[in-house]
Amino acid sequence: MQIYLDYSATTPTHPQVIERVATILQHHWGNPSSLHTWGQDTATVIEMAREEVAGLINANPDPDYLNFWRHGYQAKIDKPPGKPPKAGSNLKPRLNQDKEKK
């Protein structure tokens, strides 16, 4: 029996995630920055996902606040948007969020 212990690098993908991503890739493949129908359809799907994720983590869904990184390396090299609030502050830290590359 093998046991996978490198969960810092990656984790198994939940079957529901695989199914949903496959559907998106099959039906919403347009460039979300484009003005054509396919691109606008994809942009709508991204915004719906942003709203859903924001609801799950009780965050602001604004694209200036909640960003989807293209990959881990981008998140590592992009400059965070500022210092977190001081301890005891009632302000919530912003999520890392430069706008998606368009």
Order of alpha helices (4+ residues) and beta strands (2+ residues): alpha-alpha-alpha
